[in-house]
Amino acid sequence: MGPRKATPDEEYATDEEVVAAIRSLTDADGVRLSKIASFRARGLAGLGLGLSADDLLQEAIKRTLGRARRWRKKVPFVMHLSKTIRSISSHAPEELKDGVVVPTGGGEDSEGRVDGVVLVAQLGDPERAAAVLEQFTKIEKKFTNDPEVALVLEGLASGMNGPEIQHDLQITETQYETIMIRLRRGVDREQGWRP
């Protein structure tokens, strides 16, 4: 495999195109991005990083506007933001490296509650979580050229079910099933991937 070619600048959105894309986000887009950000924020909650879903979404927009994350125009803008949210949440634990998490207010009582709320870890076994993330990343890479499958994958990753994804993407049940068939056929079962 040869060296990767740099993406030509004309494939990236200009500042004006980014602003226009942000302004054209629909309510459904906002709900979809909120669900993705909430899913990612819940995964970080056990680390005590203090990142909320709103923080992740705002940071994704800020990085896009600041050109830290450039939007390739051939990628739907919602997908770009969802991948940026995922990237931010994936790299957040690295930013904690050699850091210390300090609880903010309230103390833990004898029953393991903070301010009367029972704390439940959002993260499972770290090895299992890493394996799941690795599988998901491999599957996601396989469908980088199929935005419909990629959007369905994001919905599934954010905990949405089929009818919710259909409503969110404004597609029929038949269209959803067709996308799922493409997903299932594209998954390499020999590698142990599951749709």
Steps between C-alpha positions, in 0.01 A plus 500: 500500500643837397510821697172678560434801283414826668139607462475795261395824673197538273346187659484681834228747589579867527424694819183635338386150401555375854297787645223435245499128588472579871210738436323242283502228767143384555333412829533132403874552442525659844319207663723248317819683602374537857440126528846421363661754735299366798614145425863612485468716814354207697806297404725770642298550818682222685832676437385814675599728214196723542415504129129523425325427171471875439873542564583234240267648239624855559862385482430321169352818355783712643766274349324503164470879501862535613617258229650261754262247341441573133172399339527320167197618303426154359430379855158599640550773760313307771731204444803729522380637834416153635847372407657808659300438820620140500860609446484755782353244740750233394796729565366655821650228726843567343470861611456371856832310484708577807212713628288470809121490514366708787136463601303824487299548815291254695636199674445130474295350779527150650268355235714616207276795416605851416248763606238225539545363146624144455801499270517230237806465281426572136800305377523123509814294495765720332631213286151418378426867429824529303419185299151628420638838397760331278233287329273800454786703350584222253137468394466876472811524280355240267204730433672838465372528143141414594358796697163329556660201674730734692204701631316181602816380678521830690136460601559146621812610688303772674249242627218569256275220376381441142180708514685789668768493231235490226322799651825688559631442146152544352514168314244224455523158661586353159785749451626421849492125433687551171772694684520228767539234229794696356646521850461127564644404163795733543599362838777241482366220716827308475659774709231457765323827426132512568250740342 
